[in-house]
C-alpha cells in the first residue's frame, strides 16, 4: 500500500469514527466548520 493510499485510508477511518462518536452523518462531519464549537446536549 502506498503512503498516499494509507493516509487516505486513515482519514476515512477518522471521519467514520467521528461520525459514530458525535452521532452525525458523515456528510456533516466533512462540511464541519471547526472554528465553531461542537454543541453537546448533556
Phi and psi restraints in degrees (range 20) as a CNS / XPLOR table:
assign (resid 1 and name C) (resid 2 and name N)
       (resid 2 and name CA) (resid 2 and name C) 1.0 -73.8 20.0 2
assign (resid 2 and name N) (resid 2 and name CA)
       (resid 2 and name C) (resid 3 and name N) 1.0 161.6 20.0 2
assign (resid 2 and name C) (resid 3 and name N)
       (resid 3 and name CA) (resid 3 and name C) 1.0 -61.4 20.0 2
assign (resid 3 and name N) (resid 3 and name CA)
       (resid 3 and name C) (resid 4 and name N) 1.0 -40.4 20.0 2
assign (resid 3 and name C) (resid 4 and name N)
       (resid 4 and name CA) (resid 4 and name C) 1.0 -62.9 20.0 2
assign (resid 4 and name N) (resid 4 and name CA)
       (resid 4 and name C) (resid 5 and name N) 1.0 -42.9 20.0 2
assign (resid 4 and name C) (resid 5 and name N)
       (resid 5 and name CA) (resid 5 and name C) 1.0 -64.5 20.0 2
assign (resid 5 and name N) (resid 5 and name CA)
       (resid 5 and name C) (resid 6 and name N) 1.0 -40.4 20.0 2
assign (resid 5 and name C) (resid 6 and name N)
       (resid 6 and name CA) (resid 6 and name C) 1.0 -64.0 20.0 2
assign (resid 6 and name N) (resid 6 and name CA)
       (resid 6 and name C) (resid 7 and name N) 1.0 -41.6 20.0 2
assign (resid 6 and name C) (resid 7 and name N)
       (resid 7 and name CA) (resid 7 and name C) 1.0 -65.3 20.0 2
assign (resid 7 and name N) (resid 7 and name CA)
       (resid 7 and name C) (resid 8 and name N) 1.0 -43.2 20.0 2
assign (resid 7 and name C) (resid 8 and name N)
       (resid 8 and name CA) (resid 8 and name C) 1.0 -60.6 20.0 2
assign (resid 8 and name N) (resid 8 and name CA)
       (resid 8 and name C) (resid 9 and name N) 1.0 -42.5 20.0 2
assign (resid 8 and name C) (resid 9 and name N)
       (resid 9 and name CA) (resid 9 and name C) 1.0 -60.8 20.0 2
assign (resid 9 and name N) (resid 9 and name CA)
       (resid 9 and name C) (resid 10 and name N) 1.0 -45.1 20.0 2
assign (resid 9 and name C) (resid 10 and name N)
       (resid 10 and name CA) (resid 10 and name C) 1.0 -65.9 20.0 2
assign (resid 10 and name N) (resid 10 and name CA)
       (resid 10 and name C) (resid 11 and name N) 1.0 -39.8 20.0 2
assign (resid 10 and name C) (resid 11 and name N)
       (resid 11 and name CA) (resid 11 and name C) 1.0 -63.5 20.0 2
assign (resid 11 and name N) (resid 11 and name CA)
       (resid 11 and name C) (resid 12 and name N) 1.0 -42.5 20.0 2
assign (resid 11 and name C) (resid 12 and name N)
       (resid 12 and name CA) (resid 12 and name C) 1.0 -62.5 20.0 2
assign (resid 12 and name N) (resid 12 and name CA)
       (resid 12 and name C) (resid 13 and name N) 1.0 -42.9 20.0 2
assign (resid 12 and name C) (resid 13 and name N)
       (resid 13 and name CA) (resid 13 and name C) 1.0 -62.9 20.0 2
assign (resid 13 and name N) (resid 13 and name CA)
       (resid 13 and name C) (resid 14 and name N) 1.0 -42.6 20.0 2
assign (resid 13 and name C) (resid 14 and name N)
       (resid 14 and name CA) (resid 14 and name C) 1.0 -62.2 20.0 2
assign (resid 14 and name N) (resid 14 and name CA)
       (resid 14 and name C) (resid 15 and name N) 1.0 -40.1 20.0 2
assign (resid 14 and name C) (resid 15 and name N)
       (resid 15 and name CA) (resid 15 and name C) 1.0 -64.2 20.0 2
assign (resid 15 and name N) (resid 15 and name CA)
       (resid 15 and name C) (resid 16 and name N) 1.0 -43.3 20.0 2
assign (resid 15 and name C) (resid 16 and name N)
       (resid 16 and name CA) (resid 16 and name C) 1.0 -64.6 20.0 2
assign (resid 16 and name N) (resid 16 and name CA)
       (resid 16 and name C) (resid 17 and name N) 1.0 -41.0 20.0 2
assign (resid 16 and name C) (resid 17 and name N)
       (resid 17 and name CA) (resid 17 and name C) 1.0 -64.4 20.0 2
assign (resid 17 and name N) (resid 17 and name CA)
       (resid 17 and name C) (resid 18 and name N) 1.0 -41.9 20.0 2
assign (resid 17 and name C) (resid 18 and name N)
       (resid 18 and name CA) (resid 18 and name C) 1.0 -62.6 20.0 2
assign (resid 18 and name N) (resid 18 and name CA)
       (resid 18 and name C) (resid 19 and name N) 1.0 -41.3 20.0 2
assign (resid 18 and name C) (resid 19 and name N)
       (resid 19 and name CA) (resid 19 and name C) 1.0 -59.7 20.0 2
assign (resid 19 and name N) (resid 19 and name CA)
       (resid 19 and name C) (resid 20 and name N) 1.0 -43.6 20.0 2
assign (resid 19 and name C) (resid 20 and name N)
       (resid 20 and name CA) (resid 20 and name C) 1.0 -67.0 20.0 2
assign (resid 20 and name N) (resid 20 and name CA)
       (resid 20 and name C) (resid 21 and name N) 1.0 -45.3 20.0 2
assign (resid 20 and name C) (resid 21 and name N)
       (resid 21 and name CA) (resid 21 and name C) 1.0 -65.9 20.0 2
assign (resid 21 and name N) (resid 21 and name CA)
       (resid 21 and name C) (resid 22 and name N) 1.0 -41.7 20.0 2
assign (resid 21 and name C) (resid 22 and name N)
       (resid 22 and name CA) (resid 22 and name C) 1.0 -91.7 20.0 2
assign (resid 22 and name N) (resid 22 and name CA)
       (resid 22 and name C) (resid 23 and name N) 1.0 -2.8 20.0 2
assign (resid 22 and name C) (resid 23 and name N)
       (resid 23 and name CA) (resid 23 and name C) 1.0 54.7 20.0 2
assign (resid 23 and name N) (resid 23 and name CA)
       (resid 23 and name C) (resid 24 and name N) 1.0 46.8 20.0 2
assign (resid 23 and name C) (resid 24 and name N)
       (resid 24 and name CA) (resid 24 and name C) 1.0 -127.3 20.0 2
assign (resid 24 and name N) (resid 24 and name CA)
       (resid 24 and name C) (resid 25 and name N) 1.0 151.3 20.0 2
assign (resid 24 and name C) (resid 25 and name N)
       (resid 25 and name CA) (resid 25 and name C) 1.0 -67.1 20.0 2
assign (resid 25 and name N) (resid 25 and name CA)
       (resid 25 and name C) (resid 26 and name N) 1.0 151.9 20.0 2
assign (resid 25 and name C) (resid 26 and name N)
       (resid 26 and name CA) (resid 26 and name C) 1.0 -55.7 20.0 2
assign (resid 26 and name N) (resid 26 and name CA)
       (resid 26 and name C) (resid 27 and name N) 1.0 -39.1 20.0 2
assign (resid 26 and name C) (resid 27 and name N)
       (resid 27 and name CA) (resid 27 and name C) 1.0 -58.3 20.0 2
assign (resid 27 and name N) (resid 27 and name CA)
       (resid 27 and name C) (resid 28 and name N) 1.0 -38.1 20.0 2
assign (resid 27 and name C) (resid 28 and name N)
       (resid 28 and name CA) (resid 28 and name C) 1.0 -72.9 20.0 2
assign (resid 28 and name N) (resid 28 and name CA)
       (resid 28 and name C) (resid 29 and name N) 1.0 -33.3 20.0 2
assign (resid 28 and name C) (resid 29 and name N)
       (resid 29 and name CA) (resid 29 and name C) 1.0 -65.0 20.0 2
assign (resid 29 and name N) (resid 29 and name CA)
       (resid 29 and name C) (resid 30 and name N) 1.0 -42.8 20.0 2
assign (resid 29 and name C) (resid 30 and name N)
       (resid 30 and name CA) (resid 30 and name C) 1.0 -64.7 20.0 2
assign (resid 30 and name N) (resid 30 and name CA)
       (resid 30 and name C) (resid 31 and name N) 1.0 -37.8 20.0 2
assign (resid 30 and name C) (resid 31 and name N)
       (resid 31 and name CA) (resid 31 and name C) 1.0 -90.2 20.0 2
assign (resid 31 and name N) (resid 31 and name CA)
       (resid 31 and name C) (resid 32 and name N) 1.0 7.7 20.0 2
assign (resid 31 and name C) (resid 32 and name N)
       (resid 32 and name CA) (resid 32 and name C) 1.0 -60.8 20.0 2
assign (resid 32 and name N) (resid 32 and name CA)
       (resid 32 and name C) (resid 33 and name N) 1.0 133.4 20.0 2
assign (resid 32 and name C) (resid 33 and name N)
       (resid 33 and name CA) (resid 33 and name C) 1.0 -94.0 20.0 2
assign (resid 33 and name N) (resid 33 and name CA)
       (resid 33 and name C) (resid 34 and name N) 1.0 104.5 20.0 2
assign (resid 33 and name C) (resid 34 and name N)
       (resid 34 and name CA) (resid 34 and name C) 1.0 -75.9 20.0 2
assign (resid 34 and name N) (resid 34 and name CA)
       (resid 34 and name C) (resid 35 and name N) 1.0 -0.6 20.0 2
assign (resid 34 and name C) (resid 35 and name N)
       (resid 35 and name CA) (resid 35 and name C) 1.0 -79.5 20.0 2
assign (resid 35 and name N) (resid 35 and name CA)
       (resid 35 and name C) (resid 36 and name N) 1.0 -12.9 20.0 2
assign (resid 35 and name C) (resid 36 and name N)
       (resid 36 and name CA) (resid 36 and name C) 1.0 -108.8 20.0 2
assign (resid 36 and name N) (resid 36 and name CA)
       (resid 36 and name C) (resid 37 and name N) 1.0 142.6 20.0 2
assign (resid 36 and name C) (resid 37 and name N)
       (resid 37 and name CA) (resid 37 and name C) 1.0 -69.8 20.0 2
assign (resid 37 and name N) (resid 37 and name CA)
       (resid 37 and name C) (resid 38 and name N) 1.0 153.2 20.0 2
assign (resid 37 and name C) (resid 38 and name N)
       (resid 38 and name CA) (resid 38 and name C) 1.0 -79.4 20.0 2
assign (resid 38 and name N) (resid 38 and name CA)
       (resid 38 and name C) (resid 39 and name N) 1.0 128.3 20.0 2
assign (resid 38 and name C) (resid 39 and name N)
       (resid 39 and name CA) (resid 39 and name C) 1.0 -83.7 20.0 2
assign (resid 39 and name N) (resid 39 and name CA)
       (resid 39 and name C) (resid 40 and name N) 1.0 129.6 20.0 2
assign (resid 39 and name C) (resid 40 and name N)
       (resid 40 and name CA) (resid 40 and name C) 1.0 -117.6 20.0 2
assign (resid 40 and name N) (resid 40 and name CA)
       (resid 40 and name C) (resid 41 and name N) 1.0 136.0 20.0 2
assign (resid 40 and name C) (resid 41 and name N)
       (resid 41 and name CA) (resid 41 and name C) 1.0 -99.8 20.0 2
assign (resid 41 and name N) (resid 41 and name CA)
       (resid 41 and name C) (resid 42 and name N) 1.0 73.9 20.0 2
